[in-house]
């Protein structure tokens, strides 16, 4: 028989151990809590010595809050600036080390780009008065700050308040270099924050001498010149080391606004600005009044450059194309034969300038961009903005803007390739897609309509229904890419109504696929690269990849049969060319921020964008209004004296019975309303181009009054 006491003994030992552990844990926790309370009491007693009362307490409370808010603000600004630092990972020092002389399609020199290292004169070898003139005007405390000059900023604010206008800038030379190297001219708080951080980064990574060297070599100084060495040669036919004080002051005055003070354009303004620079040198203590007196009495005179007219936006883009197509082992000093036609280029610049002058204030838009391509793929004109001297940002090749209804032809092209025809009937009716319910601008619906009618009248629900029920977003995105568009699409379902950003160059390239019969890969700016000894190292016909068919002939014919009706009876009546068959599509982005017209004939394809750099809305400007008129004025000139070619799938390139231009179509409901669009005959257009600016300003051009649809809201 087992002994029960022996069975209970192991259980008793385990219980005793558990009780002992519990007692140890309780006592340890008690002792730890007691010591923590004791320590906290000692800390509290210690900090009581620093307590303040009365007004001192209020001061410290405010200081504490300010420190907290300042810390949060600094973290926020750093988060905003982080994307800018990605630019510093690139090879930002290099300019590709190409030195390229550009010729137009007829062999005439139109400009140069690039810099060879020997053309950059070291700071130590530059005239002392030139360095002093630049620093006195741009950043007289350059060697005393670390990228941001708070003293100079306070002084500029004081002077601006005293003058009740902006007479001084607060940006340091380093900040200006940061903008030139990494950022754009966009006026926004985000850009200023990035600029400040990048200025600090430059100061940390470069010496003062390196920063000054880069600033002097990279700044745009008018006349298509970059850097003071090029400016000295262009304006005075001199080596930079040979400049006198008066000439140095004139060049130093160009950094602020080369378009306003370029001496080959406005010599009195350039001399006035140079006089301000001389005064700055005296005020900053760099020179005495006696030392600058001779320069005041004998101001500089620039070399006459009236005959030179450089297409700078085109040259900037063509320079990138040279670096893309040039063989890796090619010489670095080259001559590039380009596709630009200076007649078409000037017509594009004139058309944008004319309509900005006529309608910019009334419609509240200040910028525009144009790309014109011959249907062989040769880029004949490129306008990247209203004033290159004021802003070198190329809005034609770099700005991503919402396309509005101008995106719909891509959706319809994909549909035509999927088996639809212009006669295919699709309901224009309410539709909901994952919680999104797009509507037509009129808030009404037309019921069952052919695809041709829905595109001509720009209904919104039809392309959405095609994408949702028949095509899918990936299929549409692939078709857009196949048609030569390089802009990255957002892939959202609203993309079918043009909410994804695209460049003007991409829009022209995409529509070119329809104009060229369904081929992609024909667009080009460089026809040949030749060494100065005459050796051809690149030939577009020989070395470029052959064009590839991306849209079937049947789909092209179907699309073009619809697109030609839009300038004739649809939303683009103001783009109609007298007696010439054309096709195209209007586009208006959300809140009227962007307005487009992209169109083509059998000879040319052109895309026009109008809007504002800060994304502010225009005053109800639609794609069928001013953009269509800009396109029409340019194309009227481009088609003078050339053999008209038919649009693929359209038998004749001309109209037997041109539509009545006194009638315009509404994108809202397809109704017809009286209007007075700007449609000029070829003869009238030619005469207008030959008139002076003053007389052209007097030529009336009607402001469109008829309504037109936003592509998406």
Secondary structure as the mmCIF struct_conf table of DSSP 4:
data_model
#
loop_
_struct_conf.conf_type_id
_struct_conf.id
_struct_conf.beg_label_comp_id
_struct_conf.beg_label_asym_id
_struct_conf.beg_label_seq_id
_struct_conf.end_label_comp_id
_struct_conf.end_label_asym_id
_struct_conf.end_label_seq_id
HELX_RH_AL_P HELX_RH_AL_P1 UNK A 4 UNK A 47
HELX_RH_3T_P HELX_RH_3T_P1 UNK A 48 UNK A 50
TURN_TY1_P TURN_TY1_P1 UNK A 54 UNK A 54
HELX_RH_AL_P HELX_RH_AL_P2 UNK A 55 UNK A 85
HELX_RH_3T_P HELX_RH_3T_P2 UNK A 86 UNK A 89
BEND BEND1 UNK A 90 UNK A 90
TURN_TY1_P TURN_TY1_P2 UNK A 92 UNK A 93
TURN_TY1_P TURN_TY1_P3 UNK A 96 UNK A 97
STRN STRN1 UNK A 99 UNK A 103
TURN_TY1_P TURN_TY1_P4 UNK A 105 UNK A 106
BEND BEND2 UNK A 107 UNK A 107
STRN STRN2 UNK A 109 UNK A 114
HELX_RH_3T_P HELX_RH_3T_P3 UNK A 117 UNK A 119
BEND BEND3 UNK A 120 UNK A 120
HELX_RH_3T_P HELX_RH_3T_P4 UNK A 123 UNK A 125
BEND BEND4 UNK A 126 UNK A 126
HELX_RH_AL_P HELX_RH_AL_P3 UNK A 128 UNK A 138
TURN_TY1_P TURN_TY1_P5 UNK A 140 UNK A 141
HELX_RH_3T_P HELX_RH_3T_P5 UNK A 142 UNK A 144
BEND BEND5 UNK A 145 UNK A 147
HELX_RH_AL_P HELX_RH_AL_P4 UNK A 150 UNK A 163
TURN_TY1_P TURN_TY1_P6 UNK A 164 UNK A 164
BEND BEND6 UNK A 165 UNK A 165
BEND BEND7 UNK A 168 UNK A 168
HELX_RH_AL_P HELX_RH_AL_P5 UNK A 173 UNK A 182
BEND BEND8 UNK A 188 UNK A 188
HELX_RH_AL_P HELX_RH_AL_P6 UNK A 189 UNK A 205
BEND BEND9 UNK A 206 UNK A 206
HELX_RH_AL_P HELX_RH_AL_P7 UNK A 208 UNK A 218
STRN STRN3 UNK A 220 UNK A 220
BEND BEND10 UNK A 222 UNK A 222
TURN_TY1_P TURN_TY1_P7 UNK A 223 UNK A 224
STRN STRN4 UNK A 226 UNK A 226
BEND BEND11 UNK A 227 UNK A 227
HELX_RH_AL_P HELX_RH_AL_P8 UNK A 228 UNK A 236
BEND BEND12 UNK A 237 UNK A 238
HELX_RH_3T_P HELX_RH_3T_P6 UNK A 240 UNK A 242
HELX_RH_AL_P HELX_RH_AL_P9 UNK A 245 UNK A 252
TURN_TY1_P TURN_TY1_P8 UNK A 253 UNK A 256
HELX_RH_AL_P HELX_RH_AL_P10 UNK A 258 UNK A 261
TURN_TY1_P TURN_TY1_P9 UNK A 263 UNK A 265
HELX_RH_AL_P HELX_RH_AL_P11 UNK A 267 UNK A 283
TURN_TY1_P TURN_TY1_P10 UNK A 284 UNK A 285
BEND BEND13 UNK A 286 UNK A 287
HELX_RH_AL_P HELX_RH_AL_P12 UNK A 289 UNK A 297
BEND BEND14 UNK A 298 UNK A 298
TURN_TY1_P TURN_TY1_P11 UNK A 306 UNK A 307
HELX_RH_AL_P HELX_RH_AL_P13 UNK A 312 UNK A 325
BEND BEND15 UNK A 326 UNK A 326
TURN_TY1_P TURN_TY1_P12 UNK A 328 UNK A 329
BEND BEND16 UNK A 330 UNK A 330
BEND BEND17 UNK A 332 UNK A 332
STRN STRN5 UNK A 333 UNK A 338
HELX_RH_AL_P HELX_RH_AL_P14 UNK A 342 UNK A 363
TURN_TY1_P TURN_TY1_P13 UNK A 364 UNK A 364
STRN STRN6 UNK A 367 UNK A 374
TURN_TY1_P TURN_TY1_P14 UNK A 375 UNK A 376
BEND BEND18 UNK A 377 UNK A 377
STRN STRN7 UNK A 378 UNK A 378
STRN STRN8 UNK A 379 UNK A 383
BEND BEND19 UNK A 386 UNK A 386
TURN_TY1_P TURN_TY1_P15 UNK A 388 UNK A 390
TURN_TY1_P TURN_TY1_P16 UNK A 395 UNK A 398
STRN STRN9 UNK A 401 UNK A 402
HELX_RH_3T_P HELX_RH_3T_P7 UNK A 404 UNK A 407
HELX_RH_AL_P HELX_RH_AL_P15 UNK A 408 UNK A 417
TURN_TY1_P TURN_TY1_P17 UNK A 418 UNK A 419
TURN_TY1_P TURN_TY1_P18 UNK A 422 UNK A 423
STRN STRN10 UNK A 425 UNK A 428
BEND BEND20 UNK A 429 UNK A 429
STRN STRN11 UNK A 433 UNK A 433
TURN_TY1_P TURN_TY1_P19 UNK A 434 UNK A 435
STRN STRN12 UNK A 436 UNK A 436
TURN_TY1_P TURN_TY1_P20 UNK A 441 UNK A 442
BEND BEND21 UNK A 443 UNK A 443
STRN STRN13 UNK A 447 UNK A 450
HELX_RH_AL_P HELX_RH_AL_P16 UNK A 451 UNK A 456
TURN_TY1_P TURN_TY1_P21 UNK A 457 UNK A 458
HELX_RH_AL_P HELX_RH_AL_P17 UNK A 460 UNK A 466
HELX_RH_PI_P HELX_RH_PI_P1 UNK A 467 UNK A 471
HELX_RH_AL_P HELX_RH_AL_P18 UNK A 473 UNK A 482
TURN_TY1_P TURN_TY1_P22 UNK A 483 UNK A 484
BEND BEND22 UNK A 487 UNK A 487
HELX_LH_PP_P HELX_LH_PP_P1 UNK A 488 UNK A 489
HELX_RH_3T_P HELX_RH_3T_P8 UNK A 493 UNK A 497
TURN_TY1_P TURN_TY1_P23 UNK A 498 UNK A 498
BEND BEND23 UNK A 500 UNK A 500
STRN STRN14 UNK A 501 UNK A 502
HELX_RH_AL_P HELX_RH_AL_P19 UNK A 504 UNK A 515
TURN_TY1_P TURN_TY1_P24 UNK A 516 UNK A 517
BEND BEND24 UNK A 518 UNK A 518
STRN STRN15 UNK A 519 UNK A 520
BEND BEND25 UNK A 521 UNK A 521
STRN STRN16 UNK A 524 UNK A 524
BEND BEND26 UNK A 525 UNK A 525
STRN STRN17 UNK A 526 UNK A 531
TURN_TY1_P TURN_TY1_P25 UNK A 532 UNK A 533
BEND BEND27 UNK A 534 UNK A 534
STRN STRN18 UNK A 536 UNK A 539
HELX_RH_AL_P HELX_RH_AL_P20 UNK A 540 UNK A 543
BEND BEND28 UNK A 544 UNK A 544
HELX_LH_PP_P HELX_LH_PP_P2 UNK A 545 UNK A 547
STRN STRN19 UNK A 548 UNK A 549
BEND BEND29 UNK A 551 UNK A 551
HELX_RH_AL_P HELX_RH_AL_P21 UNK A 553 UNK A 569
BEND BEND30 UNK A 570 UNK A 570
TURN_TY1_P TURN_TY1_P26 UNK A 571 UNK A 572
HELX_RH_3T_P HELX_RH_3T_P9 UNK A 573 UNK A 575
STRN STRN20 UNK A 577 UNK A 577
TURN_TY1_P TURN_TY1_P27 UNK A 578 UNK A 579
STRN STRN21 UNK A 580 UNK A 580
STRN STRN22 UNK A 583 UNK A 588
HELX_RH_3T_P HELX_RH_3T_P10 UNK A 590 UNK A 592
STRN STRN23 UNK A 594 UNK A 600
BEND BEND31 UNK A 602 UNK A 603
STRN STRN24 UNK A 604 UNK A 611
TURN_TY1_P TURN_TY1_P28 UNK A 613 UNK A 614
BEND BEND32 UNK A 619 UNK A 620
HELX_RH_PI_P HELX_RH_PI_P2 UNK A 623 UNK A 627
HELX_RH_AL_P HELX_RH_AL_P22 UNK A 628 UNK A 638
TURN_TY1_P TURN_TY1_P29 UNK A 639 UNK A 641
BEND BEND33 UNK A 642 UNK A 642
HELX_LH_PP_P HELX_LH_PP_P3 UNK A 646 UNK A 647
TURN_TY1_P TURN_TY1_P30 UNK A 648 UNK A 649
BEND BEND34 UNK A 651 UNK A 651
BEND BEND35 UNK A 653 UNK A 653
STRN STRN25 UNK A 654 UNK A 654
BEND BEND36 UNK A 656 UNK A 657
TURN_TY1_P TURN_TY1_P31 UNK A 661 UNK A 662
STRN STRN26 UNK A 663 UNK A 665
TURN_TY1_P TURN_TY1_P32 UNK A 667 UNK A 669
BEND BEND37 UNK A 670 UNK A 670
STRN STRN27 UNK A 672 UNK A 674
HELX_RH_AL_P HELX_RH_AL_P23 UNK A 682 UNK A 690
BEND BEND38 UNK A 691 UNK A 691
HELX_RH_AL_P HELX_RH_AL_P24 UNK A 693 UNK A 698
BEND BEND39 UNK A 699 UNK A 699
HELX_LH_PP_P HELX_LH_PP_P4 UNK A 702 UNK A 704
BEND BEND40 UNK A 706 UNK A 706
BEND BEND41 UNK A 711 UNK A 711
#
